[in-house]
Amino acid sequence: MADDLQSRIDAMYKRDKYWAWAFVVVLWITVLFVLIAVQTYISDGSITLVCWIAAAALLLFNTTSIWAMVRHYGQDRTHIYGLDIKHLDAGR
């Protein structure tokens, strides 16, 4: 039973980690696409610079927050996912 629980915990953590990093990749692609798409509409170089700095800050803070979340979930996965599995099994 313990091996089954641990394998379920590991599978849930692996799936969550995958989707968290997939979100980060999609976020980066989306932000860079928008920045490149609006470049032709921005005539002032200082506004362009502000947009790139704001985008860099957004990407930096979101990427590091996802990294911290994944790290925390990895360190405390038995407790976090154990509770999830307990509640999922209780609902069946």
N, C-alpha and C positions, 0 to 999 in steps of 0.2 A: 504494500500500500504506500509506503513512504517513497519508494522508487517511482511509483506511478505519479504521486503528487509532485515530486521534484521534476520529473520529466514534463509534466503539465506546466509547472512554473517556468521552467526553462523555455518551453515552446511559446508561452505567452510573452515572456520578456523578449525573446528573439523577434517575435512578430511586432511588438510595440517599438522596439529599437529600429527595425526596418522601416516602419511607417513614419517614425519621427524623422529619420534622416531623409526619407523620400520627400517629406514635407519641406525640409530645408532645401533640398535640390530644386523642388518646384518653386519655392519662394525666390531663390536666387535667379532662376530662369525668368520668372515673371517680372521681378524688379528690373533686371537688366534689359529685358525686352521693352518694358515701358520707358525706361530711360533712353534707349536708343530710338524708340519710335517717336518720342516727343522732341528730340534734338532739333528737328527741322523747324519746329514752331517756336523755339526759344531764340530770340535775336540777341540777347544780352549775355555776354560771357560770364558775368558774375552770377547770374541766375543759374546758368548751367553748372557752375562750380558748386553753388549751394545745393542744387539737386543731387549732384554726385556725392557730396559730403553727407547729405541727409540719407541717401540710399545706402551709403557705406555704413553709417551708424545703425540704421535699421537692420541691415544684414548682420552686422557684428553682434548687436545685442540679441537678436533672435537666434542666431547660430549658437552663441555661447549659452543662452538659456536652455535651448534644446540639449546641448551637450551636458549641461549641469543636471537636467532632468534625467537623461539617460544614465548618467553616472550614479545619481541617487537611487534610481530604480534598480540598477545593477547591484548596488551595495546592500539594499534592503529588500531585495526581490522576494525572499521567502515570506516576509511579513505582508508586503503589499499584495503580491499575487496569491498568497495563501488565503487572505481574506476574500479576494475576488472569487477564487475557486470555491471557497466555503459557501459564499452567497449564491453562486451559480448552481452549485449542487443542491442547495436548499430549495431553490426554485423549481427543481425538476419534479 
